[in-house]
Amino acid sequence: MELSTDEEFDELCFQFGLELDEVTSEKEQIEREQGLGKAKGASEDVEYKIDVPANRYDLLCIEGLTAQLGETLFNMLDEQVSS
């Protein structure tokens, strides 16, 4: 399974009770906060900002988040291969 759009990633987050707050980059953030032209040399890599609810303490660290998302993605791939 390949997540090809931000909407698909948002749907995956929703399945975990998470909310995709924003899709941005370091450059976009600097330009928004400090104005155009201030972000020279800033990264244009995509950043996903995810809101994690307090009741999902297992997802509050990057290790827990990647473990849960990775397990789910693996299970989804396994189901696709089996069918």
Summary of the structure (lengths in Angstrom):
residues: 83
radius of gyration: 15.9
end to end distance: 13.6
largest distance: 51.6
contacts: 175
relative contact order: 0.17
helix: 52%
strand: 16%
